[in-house]
Amino acid sequence: VLTIAGSDSGGGAGIQADLKTFTVHGCYGASVVTALTAQNTTGVQAVHAVPPDFVKQQMSSVLDDIDVRAIKTGMLFDTENTKAVAQMLKGYFDVKGRIPLVCDPVCVSTSGHVLLQAEALNTVIDELFPLSDLITPNKAEAELLLSQRHSPFQITSLDNMITAARCLKKLGAQAVLLKGGHFAVSLKEVENFDSEDVQIIRDGLLDENSNILRIHGRNGHDIDSVVVDVLCASDNCITLFTRPRLESTSTHGTGCTLSAALACQLARGTPLTEAVRLAAAYTHTGIETATPIGSGFGPLNHVHSITPRLIVPRSKTNPYPLTSSLI
């Protein structure tokens, strides 16, 4: 699996997060560096773009030699590098045939640092999205992308998220996964969409046995506050992936990790809906089991799936892990 993204000196995001994710999924990872960043858990201090000709050379070196089964793109930073990546991918697909491409349209870091220059947005939409099997914007990125082509768009409800996912798909990608980690949704709001038109996957939200765990509500955790990711697939069907909201500062590199896990699943031939479910569950557990690192937003626990452990660690959303595992 090939990642085309920026380097994170702090090790929590970018190609560092991608390569760790590839490894624990049993995939061999190759990388093309588009930008060097000086960053840590408190933010991005500086960015140095890699010359586009050298980005192309890196891609040629990997693609000419290694049998790549899937590709993900992350931070591309500027128009020149975005064009270089899109041109190389198009040429490769024309000659060798298409392979799964996951595009994570990284625009702004958690700390507010610009990771994609404004003038590069049109290039991402026009040249990269049509090559992509799946794009994975978060709320802010979705609003930015839609506002670039439509009137200003704000996501303020689950209904808005579904509309946004459908609109984003019209920009050219085969499918869209609109991530909901930056947006609070009530479980009741999700249930209102439980119809033939919308499929709901409730990972970590127990149905008939959930009352057993509701007793822990007195510790301050609101089981009704959930995260919802919205998948608009190639047939325009909508799937909602719901899971408990985590209160954690170990969220640096969440989007990179998710898109890398998706690329691994697609490389293995996993159907898209199941790939999203597995990748989201892996990322969620990575946040839930992370040990705080640094003084800001720390990295996920990327190796939780290969760390020998009978029961997951106790957390705010899973204070009784043994009981949960038995239900």
N, C-alpha and C positions, 0 to 999 in steps of 0.2 A: 504494500500500500504506500502511495506517495503523498506526502504533505508538501504543499507550496504555501509558505507562510513566513511570518517574521520570527526572529529569535528573541526569547525572553531571558535576559541575564539572571532574573530571579528564579527561573526554572518552573514557574507555575502555569504559564500559558504558552501560546505559540507552538513552535516545533518541539519544544521540550515536553509540553503536555501531550502533544500528538504522538511522539515516539514512545512515551511511557504507555499510552493507551493502546497503541498498536501491539506492543510487546505483550501486555497482559491478555490481549485478545488472541494471542497466538499467531500474529501476523508479522512478517518481516517489514520493517519500516525504512523507507528512503525519504530524503528531505531536500527541498530546494528553498534556500533562504532568500526572501525578497527584501528584508530590512533587518537591520540590527537595532535593538532597543536597549537603552539603559533603563532598567526598571526594577522595582522591588514590590513588596506588598503594599506600599503606600502610594504607588503611582508610577507613571512613566516620566522619566527625567529628560530623555533625549531619544531621537530617532535618526538613524543614518540609513538612507535608502541604498540598496545594492544597485549598481548600474544595470539597466535592462538587458544589455548584451550578455552580461555575466549570468543573469537569471536564465536567459535562453540557453547558455552553455551548460549550466547545471541541469536543466531539463533534458537537453540532448544527451548528456552523459548518462543519466538514469534511464531514459526511455529507449535509448538505442541498445541497452545492454540487459536490462532487467525486465522480466515478464510482470508488468504492473497490472494488478487486477482491479484496483480502484484508486481514485485520486480525490483528495480534498484540498480546497483552497481556503486560506484564512486571510491574514493581513496582507494586502497588496500595496497599500500606502499611496501610490500616485498613478497618474494616467499612463505614464510610460511603461511601468512594470505591469500594470493591468493589461495593456494592449499586448505586451510581450507574451504574457502567460496565455491570453486568449488565442493569439496567433499560433503559438506552439501547440496548444491543445487541439485546435481545429485541424492543423496539419497532421497531427498524430492520429486523430480520429478518422480523417479522410483516408489515410493509408492503412492503418491497422484495424479500423472499426472502433465503434464506441465502447467504452467501459464506464462503469458508474462514476459520476462526478458529483461530489457534494460541495456546494459553494456556501461557505459561511461568510456573509458580507460584512466583515468586521469594519465598523466605522469609527466608533469612539470607545475608549477604554472606560472601565468602571470609575476611574478617577477623573474622567472628563477630557483626557488627552486625545486629540484627533489622530486616528490610525488609518483613515482613508481621506485624501484630499477631496474637497467638494467637487472639483472638476472631473474627478475620476468616476463619479457616480454613474454618469451616462454610459461610460465605457463598460462598467460592470453590468448594467442593465442590457445594453445593446449587444455586447460581444460575449459576455460570460454566461449570463442567464440562459440563452438559447442552447448552450452546450451542457447545461446542468440537469442531472436527474433530480436533484433536490437542493433547495436553498433553505437556509436555517436562520432567518433574521430574528432578533429579539424585538420587543415592543418599540424601542427607540429607533432601531434600524428600519423596521417596517414603516413607521411614520415618515422617516426621512426618504425612503425609496418611493413611497406613494406620493409624497408631496412633491417629489422631483418630476413626476409625470402627470399628477392630477392636482386638484386644489388641495390646500393644506388638510391633512388627515390626522385626526387624533383618535387614539384607542382608549376608550373609557369604560367599556363593558365587554362581556363575553360575546355579545352579538356583534360588536365592532370588530373583535378579533376574527370572527368567522368571515365577516365581510372583507376585512383586510387580507386574509389568507386567499380568498377567491380573487381579489383584485391583483394581488402579487403574482398569482399564477398566470395571469394574463400578460405579465411582463416577459414571459418566454420560457421559464423553467418547466420541467415535466411535473414537478410537485413542490409544495411549500410546507415547511414545518415552522409555524409561527410560535416561538417560544414564549411562555408566560411567566417566567421566573421573576420578572420585574413588575408583575401585575397581580393584585390580590383579587380572588374570586371566591364567592361563597359556594358551599356544596349545593345549596338550594338552587342557585342560579344554574349550576351544571345540570341538575336533575330536570330543569325546565326544558332542556334541549334533548331529553331522552325520547327520541322519535325515530321513525324509519329513515329519516333523512340524515340523522346524526348518530354515529356509533360512539359509545362512551366506553373507554377502558379505564378501570379503576385500580391502578396499581397502588397497593398499600392502603386502600380504603376498603376495609372489610365490610361486607353487607350484613348477612344474617348473624354473624358473631361479633359485630362491632360494639354492641352494648357491653360486652365483657371488658373492653378497653376504655369505654367512655368514663369509667369510674375515675380514671386519672385526670379527668378534666379539672379537678380542683387544684392541680398544680399550676394552672395558668395557661395550659396549652389549649387552643381552640381548634378542635378537630374539624370544625366547619370551614376553616380557612384553608383553601387548597390552591395548588398551582395547576394551571391547565395549559397544555401545549395543543395547538390546533394544526392538524394535518389535512391539507387539501391535496388529494391524490390526483393522478393523471385523469381519472374518470370524474373529477370534480366532487367526489364523495368526501364528506367531512368526518374525521375521527377526532374525538377529544381524549387526550391522555391526562388523567387526573392523578394527583398524588398529594400527600400532606405537605403543607408549607413548612420549611425548615427555617429556624432562626439561627443563623450561623454567619460567621465572618470568613469561613473557609470556602469562598466562592470564586476566587481568582482562577480564571481559565476554564470556567464552566462551559462556555460556548465552544471553545476549542476542543475540550474533552468530548462533548456530546457529538460534534460533527466528526471527530476522529473515530469514535465508536461506531457511528453510523457507516462510515466508509468501510470499516472492518466487516460489519455485518453484510453490507451490500457486496463486498468482495467475495464473501462466502456463498452468495446467492440467496440470502435470507429475504423473503418477501418484505416489501417496504413497511407495512404496518407492524409486522413483528420486529423488524429491524429497529423501528422507532421505539417500540415498547422496551426492547432489551437495552438499547443505548441509553434511554432515559432512566431506566432502573439502575444501570451501572453508574451513571453520573450522580443520581440521587444518593446512592449509597456512598459514593466517594465524598460527597459533602457531609453526609451524616456521620461518617466514621473518621473524619479528618482530625488530625492533631493540630492545634493552632500553631502557626509558624509566622514569625515576623510581627510587626506592630500594627499592620493594616489588614487588608483582605488577603488572607493566606490561601495556599493551594489546596486542592482536593487530595484525598487519599487515593491515588491512582492504582495502588497495588492491593486494594482490599479483596479483590476476587481471587488472588493467588496467595494471600496470607492465611496460613492455617488457623482457623478459629471456628469453634462449634456454634457459638452464639455471637451475634453482632454486638458491639458495645452499646451500653445504655445511652440514650439521647433524649432530648426534649420531646421529640415526636414518637419515640419508642422507649418509654421509661421501663417497660417490662419485657425485654426482648425474649426471654425464655417463654413467657406466656404467649407472646405473639407467634413464636415459631411452632407452638403446639396447636394453634387454632386453625 
